[in-house]
Amino acid sequence: MTKFQRGGIAVAADADAGGERTWVVFKQIGLVAALILLPLFYALVPPLEDYPNHLARMYALASLPGNEALSRFYEAAWAPVPNLIMDLIVPPLTPFLGVYAAGRVFVGLTLLLMLLGPVVLQRVLNGRWSAWPLVGGLFVYNGFLFTGLMNYLFGVGVAVFGLAAWMALSERQWLVRALVSVAFCAVLYVCHLSALGLYGLSIGSFEFWRLWTQKGWRPMPLLKSALALGVPFLPFVYLLVTSPTWGLSHDIVWESQGKFEAITLFFSVYSDFTDIPFLVLIAAAIGIAIRRGLVRFHPAGVIVAGILTIAFLAMPRMAFGSWMADQRLVVGIFFMSLGFISVDLKRLENHNAFFAICLVAIAFRIVDVSAHWVAISQPLLELRTSLRTMQPGSRLLVTQADDPAEGAVDAALSHAPNLAVIERSALVSRLFVVPGKQILRARAGHAEHVDTEDGDTPTISRVIVDADEKGPSADGPHYWDRWPDFYDYLIVLGTDPDETANPAPDLLQIMHNGRGFQLYKVRKPS
């Protein structure tokens, strides 16, 4: 086996050095990719917490030019907001596929980017294709995906590809590297600021390692590296400062707790009964592989992972009004680190058996996700069906029970009322229309009646009390003040299906008592 240097990295020149044939690896990639996409074929609305809200916003953006009802309620205010990738991909697909299918295409692209990024990164690092990074398929379904951080997770996949491109071009002219980096910065900016930061830290860490190993601390190499690293980010710093998002720069919250919770959130799926044994087996397999000398973590990966971990520990919980700013970095750290880990499959007695075990583990994970999606989707689809009883062009106020139940089903339903935007061209009080975070806005005359600050869902008792107030309540004005005069329907989330009591019979008429929700029609004064 011969080796050559690429950017200070020793790269194997023998295509079969790891005992894996390229065409076999490609077939294995296709098999794993098909497996992780399976749940999307039978889930009309993937039960991801924020996803129904995002999907409804996509429908509104796609329908505004020709939908008179939605045009009365909403408008698009295009601006360089760093949270636009779904807004740019899904609405153009909607007229051809329908919004539900277009949304699932976007989710599928997100899963594939996370799966394939480490595969390409290791190809650049070692000069050959390997099936080993496909173990990442075990974790493309994770707690952050279930939370619905769609734009950021799409950006994680792009950032890993961006790091691979930077490494592949590490010996090229600084201008070539800068131009390629500009392209990745542009995509990552419209994905999410955290994804752009993840990319910047990773390529900066790798460049530090490269200069250190090549002893390239002379002024000219340092200047060229600084230009290649820094220049591509300058246009997007300008865009950020001039965008509506800059108005959220003061929304910063620091919390020392929750770092460990981010790790458990990433590795967990739905059930401790399956998660804990699964993680114990993975830890045991890693321990055995390390003891046998089968696993190697590239020195460049140590630097990249170390810098990203420091950033994870130092980051605030909320930055630019975006919650979980620190915790979400765990996803990027994992998939980037995975690309730097090499496993000597040739030293295994049968590396095809290794892949078979990996495939069975991924299939087990997919079956676990699928079983829970089937159960969770039933009340979600019931809620969607109930929304169809509303009159087109109605206005819906979203509330929650005073003591809502907690669980995966309730999380999936938390934004499901926004499907009324899709089903009935309705105004919904909790649709994401926060200036600086989204480009969809509520029009004048309606903006004061919807949540434009991404606050908590009000409880039904609080809403009923405020209905009797003649003016703003004692703790300040709220978008639901004098709601009986404005809204046509009201939904309560987190209810007990066995509890049928009407919380305000003089104001509300029951339309549907479902699993985890109650839909009411607002009684109007005669």
Backbone hydrogen bonds, N-H to C=O, Kabsch-Sander energy under -0.5 kcal/mol:
donor,donor_aa,acceptor,acceptor_aa,energy
4,F,11,V,-1.8
6,R,9,I,-1.9
9,I,6,R,-1.5
11,V,4,F,-2.7
11,V,9,I,-0.6
12,A,126,N,-1.2
13,A,2,T,-2.5
14,D,2,T,-0.6
15,A,13,A,-0.6
17,A,14,D,-1.9
19,G,16,D,-2.0
25,V,21,R,-2.4
26,F,22,T,-2.4
27,K,23,W,-1.6
28,Q,24,V,-2.2
29,I,25,V,-2.6
30,G,26,F,-2.4
31,L,27,K,-2.1
32,V,28,Q,-2.3
33,A,29,I,-2.7
34,A,30,G,-2.3
35,L,31,L,-1.8
36,I,32,V,-2.3
37,L,33,A,-1.2
38,L,34,A,-0.7
38,L,35,L,-0.9
40,L,37,L,-1.4
41,F,38,L,-2.1
42,Y,38,L,-0.5
42,Y,39,P,-0.7
43,A,39,P,-0.7
44,L,42,Y,-0.7
48,L,46,P,-2.7
49,E,146,F,-3.0
50,D,147,T,-1.4
51,Y,48,L,-0.9
53,N,50,D,-0.6
54,H,50,D,-2.0
55,L,51,Y,-3.0
56,A,52,P,-2.3
57,R,53,N,-1.9
58,M,54,H,-2.1
59,Y,55,L,-2.1
60,A,56,A,-2.2
61,L,57,R,-2.4
62,A,58,M,-2.2
63,S,59,Y,-1.9
64,L,60,A,-1.7
66,G,63,S,-1.2
67,N,63,S,-1.5
68,E,66,G,-0.7
71,S,67,N,-2.2
72,R,68,E,-1.2
72,R,69,A,-0.6
73,F,69,A,-0.9
74,Y,70,L,-3.2
75,E,441,R,-2.4
77,A,75,E,-0.5
77,A,439,I,-3.3
78,W,76,A,-0.6
81,V,79,A,-2.9
83,N,81,V,-2.4
84,L,190,V,-2.3
85,I,190,V,-2.2
88,L,84,L,-1.7
89,I,85,I,-1.3
90,V,86,M,-2.4
93,L,89,I,-0.8
93,L,90,V,-0.9
94,T,90,V,-1.5
96,F,93,L,-1.0
97,L,93,L,-2.6
98,G,94,T,-2.4
102,A,98,G,-2.5
103,G,99,V,-2.3
104,R,100,Y,-1.6
105,V,101,A,-2.1
106,F,102,A,-1.8
107,V,103,G,-2.1
108,G,104,R,-2.7
109,L,105,V,-2.4
110,T,106,F,-2.1
111,L,107,V,-2.3
112,L,108,G,-2.4
113,L,109,L,-2.4
114,M,110,T,-2.0
115,L,111,L,-2.1
116,L,112,L,-2.9
117,G,113,L,-1.9
119,V,115,L,-0.6
120,V,116,L,-2.3
121,L,117,G,-2.5
122,Q,118,P,-2.4
123,R,119,V,-1.7
124,V,120,V,-2.1
125,L,121,L,-2.0
126,N,122,Q,-2.8
127,G,123,R,-1.9
134,L,131,A,-1.9
135,V,132,W,-2.1
136,G,133,P,-2.2
137,G,134,L,-2.5
138,L,135,V,-2.1
139,F,136,G,-1.9
142,N,140,V,-0.9
143,G,265,L,-1.6
145,L,142,N,-0.5
146,F,142,N,-2.1
147,T,143,G,-1.2
148,G,144,F,-0.8
148,G,145,L,-0.8
149,L,144,F,-1.7
150,M,148,G,-2.1
153,L,149,L,-2.3
154,F,150,M,-2.3
155,G,151,N,-2.0
156,V,152,Y,-2.0
157,G,153,L,-1.7
158,V,154,F,-1.8
159,A,155,G,-2.8
160,V,156,V,-2.0
161,F,157,G,-1.8
162,G,158,V,-2.5
163,L,159,A,-2.3
164,A,160,V,-2.1
165,A,161,F,-2.3
166,W,162,G,-2.3
167,M,163,L,-2.3
168,A,164,A,-2.4
169,L,165,A,-1.7
170,S,167,M,-1.3
172,R,169,L,-2.1
177,R,173,Q,-2.0
178,A,174,W,-2.4
179,L,175,L,-2.5
180,V,176,V,-2.1
181,S,177,R,-2.3
182,V,178,A,-2.2
183,A,179,L,-1.5
184,F,180,V,-1.8
185,C,181,S,-2.8
186,A,182,V,-2.4
187,V,183,A,-1.8
188,L,184,F,-2.8
189,Y,185,C,-2.6
190,V,186,A,-1.5
191,C,187,V,-0.8
192,H,188,L,-2.3
193,L,82,P,-0.6
196,L,192,H,-1.9
197,G,193,L,-2.6
198,L,194,S,-2.3
199,Y,195,A,-2.1
200,G,196,L,-2.5
201,L,197,G,-2.6
202,S,198,L,-2.0
203,I,199,Y,-2.5
204,G,200,G,-2.0
205,S,201,L,-2.2
206,F,202,S,-2.4
207,E,203,I,-2.4
208,F,204,G,-2.0
209,W,205,S,-2.1
210,R,206,F,-2.7
211,L,207,E,-2.5
212,W,208,F,-2.2
213,T,209,W,-2.6
214,Q,210,R,-2.0
215,K,211,L,-0.5
215,K,212,W,-0.6
216,G,211,L,-2.7
217,W,215,K,-0.8
222,L,218,R,-2.1
223,L,219,P,-2.5
224,K,220,M,-2.6
225,S,221,P,-2.3
226,A,222,L,-2.5
227,L,223,L,-2.4
228,A,224,K,-2.6
229,L,225,S,-2.4
230,G,226,A,-3.0
231,V,227,L,-1.9
233,F,230,G,-1.2
234,L,230,G,-0.8
234,L,231,V,-1.1
236,F,233,F,-0.5
237,V,233,F,-1.7
238,Y,234,L,-2.0
239,L,235,P,-2.1
240,L,236,F,-2.1
241,V,237,V,-2.3
242,T,238,Y,-1.9
243,S,239,L,-0.7
243,S,240,L,-1.0
246,W,240,L,-0.6
246,W,243,S,-1.3
247,G,244,P,-1.3
248,L,245,T,-2.3
249,S,246,W,-1.7
251,D,248,L,-2.0
252,I,250,H,-2.0
253,V,318,M,-1.7
262,A,258,G,-1.4
263,I,259,K,-1.0
264,T,260,F,-2.0
265,L,261,E,-2.5
266,F,262,A,-1.9
267,F,263,I,-1.9
268,S,264,T,-1.7
274,T,271,S,-0.8
275,D,271,S,-2.9
276,I,272,D,-1.9
278,F,274,T,-1.5
279,L,275,D,-2.7
280,V,276,I,-2.3
281,L,277,P,-2.3
282,I,278,F,-1.9
283,A,279,L,-2.5
284,A,280,V,-2.3
285,A,281,L,-2.4
286,I,282,I,-2.5
287,G,283,A,-2.4
288,I,284,A,-2.4
289,A,285,A,-2.4
290,I,286,I,-2.5
291,R,287,G,-2.2
292,R,288,I,-1.9
293,G,290,I,-1.3
294,L,289,A,-2.8
295,V,289,A,-0.7
296,R,342,S,-2.6
298,H,296,R,-0.6
298,H,340,F,-2.3
301,G,298,H,-0.7
302,V,298,H,-1.5
303,I,299,P,-1.7
304,V,300,A,-2.4
305,A,301,G,-3.0
306,G,302,V,-2.2
307,I,303,I,-2.6
308,L,304,V,-2.3
309,T,305,A,-2.2
310,I,306,G,-2.1
311,A,307,I,-2.1
312,F,308,L,-2.3
313,L,309,T,-2.3
314,A,310,I,-1.8
315,M,311,A,-1.9
317,R,253,V,-1.6
318,M,253,V,-2.0
319,A,322,S,-1.7
321,G,251,D,-1.8
322,S,319,A,-2.0
323,W,321,G,-0.6
324,M,317,R,-0.6
325,A,317,R,-2.8
325,A,322,S,-0.6
328,R,324,M,-2.1
329,L,326,D,-1.3
330,V,327,Q,-1.7
331,V,328,R,-1.1
332,G,328,R,-0.8
333,I,329,L,-2.6
334,F,330,V,-2.3
335,F,331,V,-2.2
336,M,332,G,-2.2
337,S,333,I,-2.3
338,L,334,F,-2.4
339,G,335,F,-0.9
340,F,336,M,-0.6
340,F,337,S,-1.3
341,I,337,S,-0.6
341,I,338,L,-1.0
342,S,296,R,-3.1
344,D,294,L,-2.6
345,L,343,V,-1.9
347,R,344,D,-1.1
348,L,345,L,-1.2
353,A,350,N,-0.6
354,F,350,N,-1.3
355,F,351,H,-1.9
356,A,352,N,-2.3
357,I,353,A,-2.4
358,C,354,F,-2.4
359,L,355,F,-3.0
360,V,356,A,-2.3
361,A,357,I,-2.3
362,I,358,C,-2.4
363,A,359,L,-2.6
364,F,360,V,-2.4
365,R,361,A,-2.1
366,I,362,I,-2.7
367,V,363,A,-2.7
368,D,364,F,-2.1
369,V,365,R,-2.4
370,S,366,I,-3.1
371,A,367,V,-2.7
372,H,368,D,-1.7
373,W,369,V,-2.6
374,V,370,S,-2.4
375,A,371,A,-1.7
376,I,372,H,-3.0
377,S,373,W,-2.6
378,Q,374,V,-0.8
378,Q,375,A,-0.5
380,L,376,I,-1.1
381,L,377,S,-2.9
382,E,378,Q,-2.1
383,L,379,P,-2.3
384,R,380,L,-2.2
385,T,381,L,-2.3
386,S,382,E,-2.2
387,L,383,L,-1.9
388,R,384,R,-0.7
388,R,385,T,-0.9
389,T,386,S,-1.8
390,M,387,L,-1.6
393,G,424,R,-2.9
394,S,391,Q,-1.1
396,L,427,L,-3.2
397,L,489,Y,-2.4
398,V,396,L,-0.5
399,T,397,L,-0.5
399,T,491,I,-2.7
400,Q,458,P,-1.9
401,A,493,L,-3.2
405,A,494,G,-0.7
411,A,407,G,-2.1
412,A,408,A,-2.2
413,L,409,V,-1.6
414,S,410,D,-0.9
414,S,411,A,-0.6
416,A,413,L,-0.7
418,N,415,H,-1.6
419,L,416,A,-2.5
420,A,417,P,-1.9
421,V,418,N,-1.9
422,I,418,N,-0.5
423,E,419,L,-2.9
424,R,420,A,-2.4
425,S,421,V,-0.8
426,A,420,A,-1.4
427,L,394,S,-2.6
428,V,426,A,-0.5
429,S,396,L,-2.2
431,L,428,V,-1.4
433,V,431,L,-0.8
433,V,451,D,-0.5
436,G,438,Q,-0.6
437,K,434,V,-2.2
438,Q,434,V,-2.1
441,R,75,E,-3.1
443,R,73,F,-3.0
446,H,443,R,-2.3
447,A,443,R,-1.9
449,H,446,H,-1.9
450,V,447,A,-1.2
451,D,429,S,-2.8
452,T,450,V,-0.8
460,I,400,Q,-2.2
463,V,459,T,-2.0
464,I,460,I,-2.3
465,V,461,S,-2.2
466,D,462,R,-2.3
467,A,463,V,-1.1
468,D,464,I,-0.6
468,D,465,V,-1.3
469,E,466,D,-1.0
473,S,476,G,-0.6
476,G,473,S,-1.8
481,D,478,H,-1.5
482,R,466,D,-0.6
483,W,480,W,-1.4
485,D,482,R,-1.2
486,F,482,R,-0.7
486,F,483,W,-0.8
487,Y,483,W,-2.4
488,D,395,R,-2.1
489,Y,395,R,-2.2
490,L,520,Y,-2.3
491,I,397,L,-2.5
492,V,518,Q,-2.7
493,L,399,T,-1.9
493,L,491,I,-0.5
494,G,516,G,-2.5
495,T,516,G,-0.5
499,E,496,D,-2.1
500,T,498,D,-0.7
507,L,504,A,-1.9
508,L,504,A,-2.6
509,Q,521,K,-2.5
511,M,519,L,-3.3
512,H,519,L,-1.8
514,G,512,H,-0.7
514,G,517,F,-2.2
516,G,514,G,-1.2
517,F,514,G,-0.6
518,Q,492,V,-1.9
519,L,512,H,-2.8
520,Y,490,L,-3.4
521,K,509,Q,-3.2
522,V,488,D,-2.6
523,R,507,L,-3.3
